[in-house]
């Protein structure tokens, strides 16, 4: 079974730009969660999508948004980038949801904002 | 909201010594998961505990879930260099809710 894939793996953007990250979950997994990982803050939950609906949301500003498609692939978008958005963005898929089943993480997208 | 505290944040041990990381939740959990992230890698699922007082073992790793389902620990016996990485706990509120990750414990093993 193929694992979780994320594209692109690396991104360099400047302040004020917007960015879209993509995540393809494991086949058969309907839940996709997004996390922001920074050295001082650990893994911060952004949002979770299940069957194309946002089921849970973390405490991030509205500049962070996401969506899920009918094939369970998910995208997250960050608009008006700030320097503090530099981080590793991880997506994780699970069969029914992160509190039900183990999560399988992708390799992440390393975003650098200059 | 739910908070999950994890200590210590860093631990250096000599190879062969034991290691323990602890998690405490501000609320009663439905379950707790543990993940390991190797340097430069992504988190990998280790185990999920769901029952009060549950203890599970995986070779040299022992996982415990407290009686009140508010705390958990991971103990590694006789550490090896392959144990290097960051260990995260993640507390689940149950149902279709999210899990909340602890900040992680970064383990360095000195050969």
Interface residues (C-beta under 8 A of the other chain):
Chain A: X33 X35 X41 X42 X43 X44 X45 X48 X50 X55 X56 X58 X59 X90 X92 X96 X97 X98 X99 X100 X102 X103 X104 X105 X106 X107 X108
Chain B: X1 X30 X31 X33 X35 X41 X42 X43 X44 X45 X48 X88 X90 X92 X93 X94 X95 X96 X97 X98 X99 X100 X101 X102 X103 X104
